[in-house]
Amino acid sequence: MDTDNLFSLLPLTFYPLLPDKISELRMRVGKPLYCFDGGKWFFVREGDKPYVVTGGDVAHVLGRASGYSLYSVTDNLVKGFITWKGGIRIGVTGECVSDGDAVFNVKYPTSLAIRIPCEIKGQADELIGKIVEGRKFRNTMIVSPPAGGKTTLLREIARAASVKGLNVAVIDERSEIAAVCKGEPTLDTGPSCDVITGVSKTRAFEMLVRSMNPDAVITDEIYGEKEVNAVLDAMRAGVGVAISVHAETVGALKDTVYEKLQKAMDVTVVLSKKKRPGEIAEIIEKC
């Protein structure tokens, strides 16, 4: 856990109350502080009572994360998150200013989900032999339930392929794979990796294929038909891809837009979080 960056973000009152290991914190104004240590969720206690989050606690975190200028991070706020040093992502909800589907601002933020990323160097070392053959990157799908470790594994696939000398491009729409903070990646995706963020996946695929000539494009959480078609277009152009979708099993993709995408893959990796996040339950290779 990135303790220094996390505690530089939080109010001083939190310091003596939190455990050494934290994967996620949930702050809700007027509600108990909720913590996940990687194995279980629990309410953080102050003496014999749960610690109740105040509006000042939420304002402190958002102030630190925005450099005390929420206006400067409005573009991220309307997408529902802010990124802090070390790849820490702060999900934000509350009263929004909107017009139909367009969100212009989060007027009164009242809930924060603070997620601390995990780097597991070497996690993809055995798997990468199935994905990279010389300079060919085999099209790969990660099928995973939420919080199943797919982002950590994709980051390691990017790093391992980059170490092998492939030109890798990461589409990091929500700043989770490379954890871009103020334009600079803060997590290791390898020495020959380009990162694009702040743009939709569909547009990013088009930009990368046309201008960057990547051997592989890696991105997280494909959602909806437009994004599926963007992945298929990149594959048709001869670019290798590694992507993820949320599902418990490959069977859960049947009769959805993701089924045709999975069938186009050379390698499908199914993750399970029964024992630990990132546990590989099954590897399916195209014959």
Contacts in CASP RR format, 6 or more apart in sequence:
PFRMAT RR
TARGET T0000
AUTHOR 0000-0000-0000
METHOD contacts of the structure
MODEL  1
MDTDNLFSLLPLTFYPLLPDKISELRMRVGKPLYCFDGGKWFFVREGDKP
YVVTGGDVAHVLGRASGYSLYSVTDNLVKGFITWKGGIRIGVTGECVSDG
DAVFNVKYPTSLAIRIPCEIKGQADELIGKIVEGRKFRNTMIVSPPAGGK
TTLLREIARAASVKGLNVAVIDERSEIAAVCKGEPTLDTGPSCDVITGVS
KTRAFEMLVRSMNPDAVITDEIYGEKEVNAVLDAMRAGVGVAISVHAETV
GALKDTVYEKLQKAMDVTVVLSKKKRPGEIAEIIEKC
1 20 0 8 1.000
1 21 0 8 1.000
1 22 0 8 1.000
1 23 0 8 1.000
1 116 0 8 1.000
2 86 0 8 1.000
2 87 0 8 1.000
2 88 0 8 1.000
2 116 0 8 1.000
2 117 0 8 1.000
3 20 0 8 1.000
5 84 0 8 1.000
5 85 0 8 1.000
5 86 0 8 1.000
5 87 0 8 1.000
5 88 0 8 1.000
6 22 0 8 1.000
6 88 0 8 1.000
6 114 0 8 1.000
6 116 0 8 1.000
7 14 0 8 1.000
7 15 0 8 1.000
8 64 0 8 1.000
8 85 0 8 1.000
9 61 0 8 1.000
9 64 0 8 1.000
9 65 0 8 1.000
9 84 0 8 1.000
9 85 0 8 1.000
9 88 0 8 1.000
9 90 0 8 1.000
9 114 0 8 1.000
10 18 0 8 1.000
10 25 0 8 1.000
10 60 0 8 1.000
10 61 0 8 1.000
11 56 0 8 1.000
11 57 0 8 1.000
11 60 0 8 1.000
11 61 0 8 1.000
13 51 0 8 1.000
13 57 0 8 1.000
14 33 0 8 1.000
14 44 0 8 1.000
14 51 0 8 1.000
14 57 0 8 1.000
17 33 0 8 1.000
17 44 0 8 1.000
17 45 0 8 1.000
17 46 0 8 1.000
17 51 0 8 1.000
18 25 0 8 1.000
18 35 0 8 1.000
18 44 0 8 1.000
19 35 0 8 1.000
19 37 0 8 1.000
21 37 0 8 1.000
21 38 0 8 1.000
22 35 0 8 1.000
22 36 0 8 1.000
22 37 0 8 1.000
22 116 0 8 1.000
23 36 0 8 1.000
23 37 0 8 1.000
23 38 0 8 1.000
23 39 0 8 1.000
23 115 0 8 1.000
23 116 0 8 1.000
23 118 0 8 1.000
24 35 0 8 1.000
24 36 0 8 1.000
24 113 0 8 1.000
24 114 0 8 1.000
24 115 0 8 1.000
24 116 0 8 1.000
25 33 0 8 1.000
25 34 0 8 1.000
25 35 0 8 1.000
25 36 0 8 1.000
25 112 0 8 1.000
25 113 0 8 1.000
25 114 0 8 1.000
26 33 0 8 1.000
26 34 0 8 1.000
26 35 0 8 1.000
26 111 0 8 1.000
26 112 0 8 1.000
26 113 0 8 1.000
26 114 0 8 1.000
27 33 0 8 1.000
27 53 0 8 1.000
27 57 0 8 1.000
27 58 0 8 1.000
27 61 0 8 1.000
27 111 0 8 1.000
27 112 0 8 1.000
27 114 0 8 1.000
28 34 0 8 1.000
28 53 0 8 1.000
28 110 0 8 1.000
28 111 0 8 1.000
28 112 0 8 1.000
29 53 0 8 1.000
29 54 0 8 1.000
29 55 0 8 1.000
29 57 0 8 1.000
29 58 0 8 1.000
29 110 0 8 1.000
29 111 0 8 1.000
30 52 0 8 1.000
30 53 0 8 1.000
30 54 0 8 1.000
30 55 0 8 1.000
31 52 0 8 1.000
31 53 0 8 1.000
32 43 0 8 1.000
32 44 0 8 1.000
32 50 0 8 1.000
32 51 0 8 1.000
32 52 0 8 1.000
32 53 0 8 1.000
33 43 0 8 1.000
33 44 0 8 1.000
33 50 0 8 1.000
33 51 0 8 1.000
33 52 0 8 1.000
33 53 0 8 1.000
34 41 0 8 1.000
34 42 0 8 1.000
34 43 0 8 1.000
34 44 0 8 1.000
35 41 0 8 1.000
35 42 0 8 1.000
35 43 0 8 1.000
35 44 0 8 1.000
38 277 0 8 1.000
43 50 0 8 1.000
43 51 0 8 1.000
44 50 0 8 1.000
44 51 0 8 1.000
45 51 0 8 1.000
55 110 0 8 1.000
58 109 0 8 1.000
58 110 0 8 1.000
58 111 0 8 1.000
58 112 0 8 1.000
61 90 0 8 1.000
61 112 0 8 1.000
61 114 0 8 1.000
62 70 0 8 1.000
62 82 0 8 1.000
62 90 0 8 1.000
62 92 0 8 1.000
62 109 0 8 1.000
62 112 0 8 1.000
63 70 0 8 1.000
64 84 0 8 1.000
65 73 0 8 1.000
65 82 0 8 1.000
65 83 0 8 1.000
65 84 0 8 1.000
65 90 0 8 1.000
66 72 0 8 1.000
66 73 0 8 1.000
66 82 0 8 1.000
70 77 0 8 1.000
73 82 0 8 1.000
74 105 0 8 1.000
75 198 0 8 1.000
76 82 0 8 1.000
76 83 0 8 1.000
77 92 0 8 1.000
77 105 0 8 1.000
77 106 0 8 1.000
77 109 0 8 1.000
78 96 0 8 1.000
78 103 0 8 1.000
78 104 0 8 1.000
78 105 0 8 1.000
78 106 0 8 1.000
79 174 0 8 1.000
80 91 0 8 1.000
80 92 0 8 1.000
80 93 0 8 1.000
80 106 0 8 1.000
81 89 0 8 1.000
81 90 0 8 1.000
81 91 0 8 1.000
81 92 0 8 1.000
81 174 0 8 1.000
81 175 0 8 1.000
82 89 0 8 1.000
82 90 0 8 1.000
82 91 0 8 1.000
82 92 0 8 1.000
83 89 0 8 1.000
83 90 0 8 1.000
83 175 0 8 1.000
83 179 0 8 1.000
83 180 0 8 1.000
83 181 0 8 1.000
84 90 0 8 1.000
84 181 0 8 1.000
85 181 0 8 1.000
85 186 0 8 1.000
86 117 0 8 1.000
86 179 0 8 1.000
86 181 0 8 1.000
86 186 0 8 1.000
86 187 0 8 1.000
87 117 0 8 1.000
87 175 0 8 1.000
87 176 0 8 1.000
87 179 0 8 1.000
87 181 0 8 1.000
87 186 0 8 1.000
87 187 0 8 1.000
88 114 0 8 1.000
88 115 0 8 1.000
88 116 0 8 1.000
88 117 0 8 1.000
88 179 0 8 1.000
89 114 0 8 1.000
89 115 0 8 1.000
89 117 0 8 1.000
89 174 0 8 1.000
89 175 0 8 1.000
89 176 0 8 1.000
89 179 0 8 1.000
90 112 0 8 1.000
90 113 0 8 1.000
90 114 0 8 1.000
90 115 0 8 1.000
91 112 0 8 1.000
91 113 0 8 1.000
91 114 0 8 1.000
91 115 0 8 1.000
92 106 0 8 1.000
92 109 0 8 1.000
92 111 0 8 1.000
92 112 0 8 1.000
93 106 0 8 1.000
93 109 0 8 1.000
93 110 0 8 1.000
93 111 0 8 1.000
94 106 0 8 1.000
94 107 0 8 1.000
94 108 0 8 1.000
94 109 0 8 1.000
94 110 0 8 1.000
94 111 0 8 1.000
95 106 0 8 1.000
95 107 0 8 1.000
95 108 0 8 1.000
95 110 0 8 1.000
96 103 0 8 1.000
96 104 0 8 1.000
96 105 0 8 1.000
96 106 0 8 1.000
96 107 0 8 1.000
97 103 0 8 1.000
97 104 0 8 1.000
97 105 0 8 1.000
97 106 0 8 1.000
97 107 0 8 1.000
98 104 0 8 1.000
117 151 0 8 1.000
117 152 0 8 1.000
117 176 0 8 1.000
117 179 0 8 1.000
117 187 0 8 1.000
118 149 0 8 1.000
118 152 0 8 1.000
118 277 0 8 1.000
119 152 0 8 1.000
119 155 0 8 1.000
119 187 0 8 1.000
119 188 0 8 1.000
120 152 0 8 1.000
120 156 0 8 1.000
121 156 0 8 1.000
121 159 0 8 1.000
121 188 0 8 1.000
122 156 0 8 1.000
122 160 0 8 1.000
123 152 0 8 1.000
123 153 0 8 1.000
123 156 0 8 1.000
123 278 0 8 1.000
124 153 0 8 1.000
124 156 0 8 1.000
124 157 0 8 1.000
124 159 0 8 1.000
124 160 0 8 1.000
125 160 0 8 1.000
127 153 0 8 1.000
127 157 0 8 1.000
127 269 0 8 1.000
127 280 0 8 1.000
127 283 0 8 1.000
128 157 0 8 1.000
128 160 0 8 1.000
128 161 0 8 1.000
128 164 0 8 1.000
130 138 0 8 1.000
130 267 0 8 1.000
130 283 0 8 1.000
130 285 0 8 1.000
131 137 0 8 1.000
131 138 0 8 1.000
131 140 0 8 1.000
131 157 0 8 1.000
131 161 0 8 1.000
131 242 0 8 1.000
131 267 0 8 1.000
132 138 0 8 1.000
132 160 0 8 1.000
132 161 0 8 1.000
132 164 0 8 1.000
132 166 0 8 1.000
134 164 0 8 1.000
135 165 0 8 1.000
135 166 0 8 1.000
135 215 0 8 1.000
137 161 0 8 1.000
137 166 0 8 1.000
137 215 0 8 1.000
137 216 0 8 1.000
137 240 0 8 1.000
137 241 0 8 1.000
137 242 0 8 1.000
138 240 0 8 1.000
138 266 0 8 1.000
138 267 0 8 1.000
139 235 0 8 1.000
139 240 0 8 1.000
139 241 0 8 1.000
139 242 0 8 1.000
139 264 0 8 1.000
139 265 0 8 1.000
139 266 0 8 1.000
139 267 0 8 1.000
140 157 0 8 1.000
140 241 0 8 1.000
140 242 0 8 1.000
140 243 0 8 1.000
140 265 0 8 1.000
140 266 0 8 1.000
140 267 0 8 1.000
140 268 0 8 1.000
140 269 0 8 1.000
141 242 0 8 1.000
141 243 0 8 1.000
141 244 0 8 1.000
141 245 0 8 1.000
141 261 0 8 1.000
141 262 0 8 1.000
141 265 0 8 1.000
141 267 0 8 1.000
141 268 0 8 1.000
141 269 0 8 1.000
142 150 0 8 1.000
142 153 0 8 1.000
142 154 0 8 1.000
142 242 0 8 1.000
142 243 0 8 1.000
142 244 0 8 1.000
142 245 0 8 1.000
142 269 0 8 1.000
142 271 0 8 1.000
143 244 0 8 1.000
143 245 0 8 1.000
143 247 0 8 1.000
143 249 0 8 1.000
143 250 0 8 1.000
143 253 0 8 1.000
143 262 0 8 1.000
143 268 0 8 1.000
143 269 0 8 1.000
143 270 0 8 1.000
143 271 0 8 1.000
144 150 0 8 1.000
144 244 0 8 1.000
144 245 0 8 1.000
144 246 0 8 1.000
144 247 0 8 1.000
144 270 0 8 1.000
144 271 0 8 1.000
144 273 0 8 1.000
144 278 0 8 1.000
145 246 0 8 1.000
145 247 0 8 1.000
145 248 0 8 1.000
145 271 0 8 1.000
145 272 0 8 1.000
145 273 0 8 1.000
146 246 0 8 1.000
147 273 0 8 1.000
147 277 0 8 1.000
148 271 0 8 1.000
148 272 0 8 1.000
148 273 0 8 1.000
148 277 0 8 1.000
148 278 0 8 1.000
149 271 0 8 1.000
149 273 0 8 1.000
149 277 0 8 1.000
149 278 0 8 1.000
150 220 0 8 1.000
150 221 0 8 1.000
150 244 0 8 1.000
150 271 0 8 1.000
150 278 0 8 1.000
151 176 0 8 1.000
151 177 0 8 1.000
151 220 0 8 1.000
151 244 0 8 1.000
152 277 0 8 1.000
152 278 0 8 1.000
153 269 0 8 1.000
153 271 0 8 1.000
153 278 0 8 1.000
154 177 0 8 1.000
154 218 0 8 1.000
154 219 0 8 1.000
154 220 0 8 1.000
154 242 0 8 1.000
154 244 0 8 1.000
155 177 0 8 1.000
155 178 0 8 1.000
155 187 0 8 1.000
155 188 0 8 1.000
155 189 0 8 1.000
157 218 0 8 1.000
157 242 0 8 1.000
158 168 0 8 1.000
158 170 0 8 1.000
158 177 0 8 1.000
158 189 0 8 1.000
158 190 0 8 1.000
158 193 0 8 1.000
158 216 0 8 1.000
158 218 0 8 1.000
158 242 0 8 1.000
159 188 0 8 1.000
159 189 0 8 1.000
159 190 0 8 1.000
159 193 0 8 1.000
161 168 0 8 1.000
161 215 0 8 1.000
161 216 0 8 1.000
161 218 0 8 1.000
162 168 0 8 1.000
162 189 0 8 1.000
162 190 0 8 1.000
162 191 0 8 1.000
162 192 0 8 1.000
162 193 0 8 1.000
163 190 0 8 1.000
163 191 0 8 1.000
165 191 0 8 1.000
165 192 0 8 1.000
166 192 0 8 1.000
166 215 0 8 1.000
166 216 0 8 1.000
167 192 0 8 1.000
167 194 0 8 1.000
167 212 0 8 1.000
167 213 0 8 1.000
167 214 0 8 1.000
167 215 0 8 1.000
167 216 0 8 1.000
168 189 0 8 1.000
168 190 0 8 1.000
168 192 0 8 1.000
168 193 0 8 1.000
168 194 0 8 1.000
168 214 0 8 1.000
168 215 0 8 1.000
168 216 0 8 1.000
168 217 0 8 1.000
168 218 0 8 1.000
169 193 0 8 1.000
169 194 0 8 1.000
169 195 0 8 1.000
169 196 0 8 1.000
169 208 0 8 1.000
169 212 0 8 1.000
169 214 0 8 1.000
169 216 0 8 1.000
169 217 0 8 1.000
169 218 0 8 1.000
170 177 0 8 1.000
170 178 0 8 1.000
170 189 0 8 1.000
170 193 0 8 1.000
170 194 0 8 1.000
170 195 0 8 1.000
170 196 0 8 1.000
170 217 0 8 1.000
170 218 0 8 1.000
170 219 0 8 1.000
171 196 0 8 1.000
171 197 0 8 1.000
171 201 0 8 1.000
171 204 0 8 1.000
171 205 0 8 1.000
171 208 0 8 1.000
171 217 0 8 1.000
171 218 0 8 1.000
171 219 0 8 1.000
172 178 0 8 1.000
172 179 0 8 1.000
172 180 0 8 1.000
172 185 0 8 1.000
172 195 0 8 1.000
172 196 0 8 1.000
172 197 0 8 1.000
172 219 0 8 1.000
172 220 0 8 1.000
173 197 0 8 1.000
173 198 0 8 1.000
173 199 0 8 1.000
173 200 0 8 1.000
173 201 0 8 1.000
173 204 0 8 1.000
173 219 0 8 1.000
173 220 0 8 1.000
174 220 0 8 1.000
174 221 0 8 1.000
175 181 0 8 1.000
175 197 0 8 1.000
175 198 0 8 1.000
176 220 0 8 1.000
177 187 0 8 1.000
177 189 0 8 1.000
177 195 0 8 1.000
177 218 0 8 1.000
177 219 0 8 1.000
177 220 0 8 1.000
178 185 0 8 1.000
178 186 0 8 1.000
178 187 0 8 1.000
178 189 0 8 1.000
178 193 0 8 1.000
178 195 0 8 1.000
178 197 0 8 1.000
179 185 0 8 1.000
179 186 0 8 1.000
179 187 0 8 1.000
180 186 0 8 1.000
180 195 0 8 1.000
180 197 0 8 1.000
183 197 0 8 1.000
185 195 0 8 1.000
189 195 0 8 1.000
194 208 0 8 1.000
194 212 0 8 1.000
194 214 0 8 1.000
196 204 0 8 1.000
196 207 0 8 1.000
196 208 0 8 1.000
199 207 0 8 1.000
201 219 0 8 1.000
201 222 0 8 1.000
201 227 0 8 1.000
201 230 0 8 1.000
202 226 0 8 1.000
202 227 0 8 1.000
202 229 0 8 1.000
202 230 0 8 1.000
204 219 0 8 1.000
205 217 0 8 1.000
205 230 0 8 1.000
205 231 0 8 1.000
205 233 0 8 1.000
205 234 0 8 1.000
206 230 0 8 1.000
206 233 0 8 1.000
208 214 0 8 1.000
208 217 0 8 1.000
208 234 0 8 1.000
208 239 0 8 1.000
209 217 0 8 1.000
209 233 0 8 1.000
209 234 0 8 1.000
209 237 0 8 1.000
209 239 0 8 1.000
214 239 0 8 1.000
214 240 0 8 1.000
215 239 0 8 1.000
215 240 0 8 1.000
216 239 0 8 1.000
216 240 0 8 1.000
216 241 0 8 1.000
216 242 0 8 1.000
217 234 0 8 1.000
217 239 0 8 1.000
217 240 0 8 1.000
217 241 0 8 1.000
217 242 0 8 1.000
218 241 0 8 1.000
218 242 0 8 1.000
218 243 0 8 1.000
219 241 0 8 1.000
219 242 0 8 1.000
219 243 0 8 1.000
219 244 0 8 1.000
220 243 0 8 1.000
220 244 0 8 1.000
221 244 0 8 1.000
221 245 0 8 1.000
221 246 0 8 1.000
222 228 0 8 1.000
222 231 0 8 1.000
222 243 0 8 1.000
222 244 0 8 1.000
222 245 0 8 1.000
222 258 0 8 1.000
222 261 0 8 1.000
224 257 0 8 1.000
225 257 0 8 1.000
228 257 0 8 1.000
228 258 0 8 1.000
228 260 0 8 1.000
228 261 0 8 1.000
231 241 0 8 1.000
231 243 0 8 1.000
231 261 0 8 1.000
232 260 0 8 1.000
232 261 0 8 1.000
232 264 0 8 1.000
234 240 0 8 1.000
234 241 0 8 1.000
235 241 0 8 1.000
235 264 0 8 1.000
243 261 0 8 1.000
245 253 0 8 1.000
245 258 0 8 1.000
245 261 0 8 1.000
245 262 0 8 1.000
247 253 0 8 1.000
247 258 0 8 1.000
249 270 0 8 1.000
250 262 0 8 1.000
250 268 0 8 1.000
250 270 0 8 1.000
250 282 0 8 1.000
250 284 0 8 1.000
253 259 0 8 1.000
253 262 0 8 1.000
262 268 0 8 1.000
265 286 0 8 1.000
266 285 0 8 1.000
266 286 0 8 1.000
267 283 0 8 1.000
267 284 0 8 1.000
267 285 0 8 1.000
267 286 0 8 1.000
268 282 0 8 1.000
268 283 0 8 1.000
268 284 0 8 1.000
268 285 0 8 1.000
269 280 0 8 1.000
269 282 0 8 1.000
269 283 0 8 1.000
269 284 0 8 1.000
270 280 0 8 1.000
270 281 0 8 1.000
270 282 0 8 1.000
270 283 0 8 1.000
270 284 0 8 1.000
271 277 0 8 1.000
271 278 0 8 1.000
271 279 0 8 1.000
271 280 0 8 1.000
271 281 0 8 1.000
272 278 0 8 1.000
272 279 0 8 1.000
272 280 0 8 1.000
272 281 0 8 1.000
273 279 0 8 1.000
END
